[in-house]
């Protein structure tokens, strides 16, 4: 093992991690992840399957990197960032060909 991992880190069998990489407290690296050399993964980072992280990437605390995301060499990720695998995000929920909208405030029904 050419990388350093805190005892609380979960590194699934099959994950590829480059030399000199440091993995801190409560990190979870999934089996299909490919992490380059000289990286730093801060506390509580999640790295999904089919994630590619280049060399010398710094990922700070509480970052989630989900399936299909690639971070190229030298990328810096600030605290609590989320890289999602939702390619067409919507703020509404589609159900049975009807569109349901969510509002922060219910409609005013007192006027009459």
Secondary structure, DSSP 8 states (H G I E B T S, - for coil): --SEE-TT-EE-TT-EE-TT-EE-TT-EE-TT-EE-TT-EE-TT-EE-TT-EE-TT-EE-TT-EE-TT-EE-TT-EE-TT-EE---SS--SSEEETTEEE---SS-------
